[in-house]
C-alpha cells in the first residue's frame, strides 16, 4: 500500500475513494472498505482512501475529543489488510478546515486524485462548517455510494459504541463490533523497572495517545515476537500506588518469559478484564495483588484453551 502525506499535483490513476476518519476500523468501516475494493476492481480504478490526522474533533475541541481507538499506524495496517492500494493521510489544520465545498471537490477530488466514485457512511459531511453532502458530490458529476449502517444484535456499529463497550470493560461486545479483539500496538520502551524490582518484570509498550479508551488489569496476549503469541497480564492506567497524576502506561508481564525485547514493535490483544485499577496502601500489598492478578489470568487461559 502506498501512503501519501500530501496531495499530489497530478493523479496517478483514476480512483475509487473512501473518505472518513475510520477510528478503530470497526465492522461498519470494514463494510465500506469491502465495497470499495469491489467497485475499484469492477471499474478498474485505484482502490484509494482519504483519512485525517489529527481527528477533526481533536483539532476543533481537543479537550472534548473522544479517546482514540487506534493510532494512525494501526489504521494504516488495517487499511492494507482490507485491500486499500493508496492511502492519503490529510493533515487536518486551519487551512484545510476552512476549505469550501467547491474547492474540496475541484482541487482535491478532481485535480489531485481524479476521483470517479466516492464511498462514505451515511453521516458523511465535508467542507468548511460541514456544509457539503453527498448531494454536492453528485451535482458535480461524481458517483457516490453512501453505505447503510451495520448493526450487530440490534446495536449500530460505531466508534462511539466501541468506546462505550471498552470503557465498561465489555471486551466481548467490543470484539463483536470490531470483528476482532481490541488491541494496542507500539514499541517496547524502557520504564522505571519497578515491576522487575517487585519480581514481575514488564514490557512497557509505548502508546501514541495519552487517552486510551480503557483502563484496568487484563488477561492479554502479546504478538509480534519470533516466539509467537505470548500470554500475560497487563496493567493499563496511571499507576496510582506509585505516582500522583501519572500518565497512562501500558505494562505487560509475560508468563514464563525472559528475553530482551526492547525496541521491538508488538501488539497487545485485550482478552478479559480482571479488575479496575486501584490504589494500594504500600508496595507489599501491591505485590500481593499482582501475584493474585497473575493467577487469575493464568486461570483464564486454562479455561479458554
C-alpha positions as CSV (number, residue, x, y, z in Angstrom):
1,X,0.0,0.0,0.0
2,X,1.3,3.5,-0.9
3,X,0.9,6.1,1.8
4,X,0.7,9.8,0.8
5,X,1.1,12.6,3.4
6,X,0.4,15.3,0.8
7,X,-2.0,15.5,-2.1
8,X,-0.2,15.0,-5.5
9,X,-0.1,17.7,-8.1
10,X,-1.3,15.2,-10.7
11,X,-3.3,12.0,-10.2
12,X,-1.5,8.7,-10.6
13,X,-4.7,6.9,-11.9
14,X,-8.5,7.4,-11.8
15,X,-9.6,6.4,-8.3
16,X,-12.4,5.0,-6.3
17,X,-12.1,6.8,-2.9
18,X,-13.4,6.1,0.6
19,X,-13.4,9.1,2.9
20,X,-13.6,9.1,6.7
21,X,-11.8,9.0,10.0
22,X,-12.2,5.2,10.3
23,X,-11.3,5.3,14.0
24,X,-11.0,1.7,15.1
25,X,-11.8,0.3,11.6
26,X,-14.8,-1.5,13.0
27,X,-17.3,-3.6,11.1
28,X,-19.1,-0.6,9.7
29,X,-15.8,0.7,8.3
30,X,-14.9,-2.7,7.0
31,X,-18.1,-2.8,5.1
32,X,-17.1,0.4,3.3
33,X,-13.6,-1.0,2.6
34,X,-15.1,-4.2,1.2
35,X,-17.4,-2.4,-1.1
36,X,-14.5,0.0,-2.1
37,X,-12.4,-3.0,-3.2
38,X,-15.4,-4.3,-5.2
39,X,-16.0,-1.0,-7.0
40,X,-12.3,-0.4,-7.7
41,X,-11.9,-3.9,-9.2
42,X,-15.1,-3.7,-11.3
43,X,-14.4,-0.3,-12.7
44,X,-10.6,-0.7,-12.9
45,X,-10.0,2.2,-10.6
46,X,-7.2,2.7,-8.0
47,X,-8.5,1.5,-4.6
48,X,-7.9,4.6,-2.5
49,X,-8.8,6.1,0.8
50,X,-8.6,9.5,2.4
51,X,-8.4,10.0,6.2
52,X,-7.4,12.7,8.5
53,X,-4.7,13.4,11.2
54,X,-5.5,14.7,13.7
55,X,-9.1,13.7,14.0
56,X,-11.2,16.9,13.2
57,X,-12.7,16.8,16.7
58,X,-9.3,16.9,18.2
59,X,-8.5,19.9,16.1
60,X,-11.6,21.9,17.0
61,X,-12.1,20.9,20.6
62,X,-9.1,18.9,21.9
63,X,-10.4,18.8,25.5
64,X,-13.7,17.3,24.4
65,X,-12.5,14.9,21.7
66,X,-13.2,11.3,22.3
67,X,-10.5,8.8,23.2
68,X,-8.7,7.3,20.2
69,X,-9.4,3.7,19.4
70,X,-6.4,3.4,17.1
71,X,-3.2,5.2,16.2
72,X,-2.6,6.2,12.5
73,X,-0.2,3.3,12.1
74,X,-2.8,0.8,13.4
75,X,-5.4,2.2,11.0
76,X,-3.0,2.0,8.1
77,X,-2.3,-1.6,8.9
78,X,-6.0,-2.3,8.8
79,X,-6.4,-0.5,5.5
80,X,-3.7,-2.6,3.9
81,X,-5.3,-5.8,5.2
82,X,-8.5,-4.8,3.5
83,X,-7.0,-4.2,0.1
84,X,-6.5,-0.4,0.0
85,X,-3.8,0.4,-2.5
86,X,-3.4,4.1,-1.9
87,X,-4.0,5.9,1.5
88,X,-4.0,9.7,1.7
89,X,-3.4,11.0,5.2
90,X,-4.6,14.6,5.2
91,X,-3.1,16.9,7.8
92,X,-6.2,18.5,9.3
93,X,-5.3,22.1,10.1
94,X,-6.9,25.5,9.9
95,X,-6.4,25.9,6.2
96,X,-8.0,22.5,5.4
97,X,-10.8,23.2,7.9
98,X,-11.6,26.4,6.0
99,X,-11.7,24.8,2.6
100,X,-15.1,25.2,0.9
101,X,-17.2,22.6,-0.7
102,X,-16.3,23.5,-4.3
103,X,-12.6,23.8,-3.5
104,X,-12.5,20.4,-2.0
105,X,-14.3,18.9,-5.0
106,X,-12.2,20.6,-7.6
107,X,-8.8,20.8,-6.0
108,X,-8.6,17.5,-4.2
109,X,-11.2,15.1,-5.7
110,X,-10.8,16.1,-9.3
111,X,-7.3,17.8,-9.8
112,X,-5.2,15.8,-7.3
113,X,-6.9,12.4,-7.2
114,X,-9.1,12.1,-10.3
115,X,-11.9,10.5,-8.2
116,X,-14.6,8.8,-10.2
117,X,-16.5,7.3,-7.3
118,X,-16.7,8.2,-3.6
119,X,-17.8,5.7,-0.9
120,X,-18.9,7.0,2.5
121,X,-21.0,6.4,5.5
122,X,-24.5,7.8,6.0
123,X,-23.4,10.7,8.2
124,X,-20.8,12.0,5.8
125,X,-20.3,15.7,5.6
126,X,-17.3,17.8,4.3
127,X,-16.1,21.3,3.6
128,X,-15.9,24.3,5.9
129,X,-18.6,24.1,8.5
130,X,-19.6,20.6,7.3
131,X,-21.6,22.4,4.6
132,X,-21.1,19.7,1.9
133,X,-23.0,16.5,1.5
134,X,-23.3,13.6,-1.0
135,X,-25.7,15.8,-3.0
136,X,-22.9,18.2,-3.7
137,X,-20.7,15.4,-5.0
138,X,-23.5,14.0,-7.2
139,X,-24.2,17.5,-8.5
140,X,-20.6,17.8,-9.5
141,X,-20.8,14.6,-11.5
142,X,-19.1,12.3,-9.1
143,X,-20.7,8.9,-8.5
144,X,-21.4,8.3,-4.8
145,X,-22.3,5.3,-2.7
146,X,-23.5,6.0,0.8
147,X,-23.4,2.8,2.6
148,X,-26.0,1.9,5.3
149,X,-25.2,1.4,8.9
150,X,-24.1,-2.0,10.1
151,X,-25.8,-3.4,13.2
152,X,-24.8,-6.3,15.5
153,X,-27.5,-7.8,17.7
154,X,-29.6,-4.6,17.2
155,X,-26.7,-2.3,18.1
156,X,-25.5,0.2,15.5
157,X,-21.8,-0.3,14.9
158,X,-19.9,2.9,15.5
159,X,-16.7,4.1,17.1
160,X,-18.8,5.5,20.0
161,X,-20.3,2.1,20.6
162,X,-16.8,0.5,20.7
163,X,-15.6,3.1,23.1
164,X,-18.6,2.6,25.4
165,X,-18.0,-1.2,25.4
166,X,-14.3,-0.8,26.2
167,X,-15.0,1.8,29.0
168,X,-17.4,-0.7,30.6
169,X,-14.9,-3.5,30.4
170,X,-17.1,-5.4,28.0
171,X,-14.4,-6.8,25.7
172,X,-16.7,-9.4,24.2
173,X,-19.0,-6.6,22.9
174,X,-16.1,-4.6,21.6
175,X,-14.9,-7.7,19.8
176,X,-18.3,-8.2,18.2
177,X,-18.3,-4.6,16.9
178,X,-14.7,-4.6,15.7
179,X,-14.7,-8.1,14.3
180,X,-11.5,-8.8,16.2
181,X,-10.0,-8.4,19.7
182,X,-9.3,-4.9,20.7
183,X,-5.6,-4.2,20.7
184,X,-2.9,-1.6,21.2
185,X,0.4,-1.7,19.4
186,X,3.7,0.1,20.0
187,X,7.4,-0.3,20.6
188,X,8.7,-1.8,23.8
189,X,10.5,1.0,25.7
190,X,12.4,1.4,29.0
191,X,10.3,2.1,32.0
192,X,11.2,2.7,35.7
193,X,11.9,-1.0,36.2
194,X,9.6,-1.2,39.3
195,X,8.0,-4.4,38.0
196,X,11.4,-6.1,37.9
197,X,12.1,-4.9,41.5
198,X,8.8,-6.4,42.6
199,X,9.6,-9.7,40.9
200,X,7.2,-9.2,38.0
201,X,9.2,-7.7,35.0
202,X,7.0,-6.0,32.5
203,X,7.3,-4.9,28.8
204,X,6.4,-1.2,28.7
205,X,4.5,-0.6,25.4
206,X,4.7,2.9,24.2
207,X,1.2,4.3,23.3
208,X,0.7,7.0,20.7
209,X,-2.0,8.8,22.6
210,X,-2.4,9.6,26.3
211,X,-6.2,9.0,26.5
212,X,-6.7,5.2,25.9
213,X,-10.3,4.1,25.7
214,X,-10.0,1.5,28.5
215,X,-8.1,1.0,31.8
216,X,-7.6,-1.7,34.3
217,X,-5.9,-5.1,34.7
218,X,-6.4,-7.6,31.8
219,X,-5.5,-11.0,30.6
220,X,-3.8,-10.4,27.3
221,X,-1.7,-11.9,24.5
222,X,1.3,-10.1,23.1
223,X,2.2,-10.7,19.4
224,X,5.0,-9.6,17.2
225,X,7.8,-11.7,18.6
226,X,9.6,-14.5,16.9
227,X,8.3,-16.8,19.6
228,X,4.7,-16.2,18.6
229,X,1.8,-15.1,20.8
230,X,2.7,-14.8,24.5
231,X,0.1,-14.9,27.2
232,X,0.3,-12.4,30.1
233,X,-1.3,-9.9,32.4
234,X,-1.4,-6.2,31.5
235,X,-1.9,-3.1,33.5
236,X,-3.2,-0.1,31.6
237,X,-3.6,3.1,33.7
238,X,-2.0,5.8,35.7
239,X,-0.5,3.6,38.5
240,X,-1.9,5.5,41.4
241,X,0.0,3.5,44.0
242,X,3.3,4.7,42.6
243,X,2.6,8.1,41.2
244,X,0.3,11.1,41.5
245,X,-1.1,12.5,38.3
246,X,0.8,9.9,36.3
247,X,0.4,9.5,32.5
248,X,-1.4,6.3,31.3
249,X,1.0,3.5,30.9
250,X,0.6,0.1,29.3
251,X,2.8,-2.6,31.0
252,X,2.6,-6.3,30.2
253,X,4.0,-9.1,32.4
254,X,4.5,-12.2,30.2
255,X,4.3,-15.6,31.7
256,X,7.4,-17.8,31.8
257,X,9.3,-15.3,29.5
258,X,12.7,-13.9,30.0
259,X,14.1,-12.2,26.8
260,X,15.3,-8.7,25.9
261,X,12.6,-7.3,23.6
262,X,13.3,-3.6,23.9
263,X,12.8,-1.7,20.7
264,X,10.5,-4.4,19.2
265,X,7.1,-3.4,17.8
266,X,4.4,-5.5,19.5
267,X,0.7,-5.8,19.7
268,X,-1.3,-6.3,22.9
269,X,-4.6,-8.0,22.5
270,X,-7.0,-7.4,25.4
271,X,-9.0,-10.7,26.1
272,X,-10.5,-10.4,29.5
273,X,-10.8,-7.8,32.2
274,X,-9.7,-8.9,35.6
275,X,-10.4,-5.8,37.7
276,X,-10.3,-2.0,37.8
277,X,-7.1,-0.1,38.6
278,X,-6.8,0.6,42.3
279,X,-4.5,2.4,44.8
280,X,-2.9,0.3,47.4
281,X,-1.5,1.4,50.8
282,X,2.0,0.1,50.2
283,X,4.2,-1.8,47.8
284,X,3.9,-5.1,49.6
285,X,0.1,-5.0,49.2
286,X,0.6,-4.1,45.5
287,X,2.9,-7.0,45.1
288,X,0.4,-9.4,46.6
289,X,-2.3,-8.1,44.3
290,X,0.0,-8.5,41.3
291,X,0.5,-12.2,42.3
292,X,-3.3,-12.6,42.5
293,X,-3.7,-11.0,39.1
294,X,-1.2,-13.4,37.5
295,X,-3.0,-16.4,39.0
296,X,-6.4,-15.1,37.8
297,X,-5.0,-14.5,34.3
298,X,-3.4,-18.0,34.2
299,X,-6.8,-19.5,35.3
300,X,-8.5,-17.6,32.5
301,X,-6.2,-19.0,29.8
302,X,-6.7,-22.5,31.3
303,X,-10.4,-22.3,30.7
304,X,-10.2,-20.8,27.2
305,X,-7.6,-23.0,25.6
